[in-house]
Amino acid sequence: MLTSRPAVRRRARPTGARPVLRKGPRTSPYRAVVTDVDGTLTDESRRLDPVALRYVRRLGDAGIPVVLATGNVLPIALALHRSLGLSGPIVAENGGMLFHASASDDLAVDRLADPGVARRAYRALVAAGLPVRRLFTDRWRESEVALEPTVSVARIRRVLAGQPVHVESTGYAIHLMARGAGKLPALERALGYLGLRPEDCVILGDGDNDAGMLRAAGFGVSFSSGSPAARRAARYVARAPYSAGFVEGLKASRILD
């Protein structure tokens, strides 16, 4: 079951305002961009790519909302969001956390998954003797548990069979979440605040956890470096890997025309 906590509100609004969906001569049917971060805006060493970031800034300058959808904790995603001057919502913790502008135009944070489910699953893995290690960033994680990829997803799923937990890999971490949570349900909720749906968007990602979003997208993009599941789900698979594929896919979508 998805749960929410009271909105966290701030008076200052350096970012987070509702994007203005500008009208103009653009011919693209797509009205927003949704992007993963690691492996999508970064190179093979997980360094942010200045060329990809320049395209993200171009989208913002054109009045096209950009939604970050990442497995990272919210503080990391929010720092990137503010550094880029973005105004769209943030889907963080693989869909467990949602940062957005509320109906009253204040900033709000919703927790969309019960962390207790993930923590019980983690304890079950430890009790079963699996050599699992939580990510360093789990000290800031509020809705799930993220593990170093030291154990296969298949092995983890076997131990947790019967528990109401969803196990998903990003390629960089393994996420334990309450069943029913994930990037796509959180994204649908995030886009609802903008009056949009996934089919209105160009969506770019490289991991198994992005596959649901890519299938639902108006124009889903993965890359030669993407997981098999992400590539199968995408409408367009860029020949270039990582952040270079992000730029290639964005151009192929023609959203900036």
Sequence and secondary structure as in RCSB ss.txt:
>XXXX:A:sequence
MLTSRPAVRRRARPTGARPVLRKGPRTSPYRAVVTDVDGTLTDESRRLDPVALRYVRRLGDAGIPVVLATGNVLP
IALALHRSLGLSGPIVAENGGMLFHASASDDLAVDRLADPGVARRAYRALVAAGLPVRRLFTDRWRESEVALEPT
VSVARIRRVLAGQPVHVESTGYAIHLMARGAGKLPALERALGYLGLRPEDCVILGDGDNDAGMLRAAGFGVSFSS
GSPAARRAARYVARAPYSAGFVEGLKASRILD
>XXXX:A:secstr
          S  SS        SS   S  EEEE STTTTB TTS B HHHHHHHHHHHHTT  EEEE SS HH
HHHHHHHHTT  S EEEGGGTEEEEE TTS EEEEE S HHHHHHHHHHHHHTT    B GGGGG  S EEE S 
S HHHHHHHTTTSSEEEEE SS EEEEETT SHHHHHHHHHHTTT  GGGEEEE  SGGGHHHHHHSSEEEEETT
S HHHHHH SEEESS HHHHHHHHHHHHTTT 
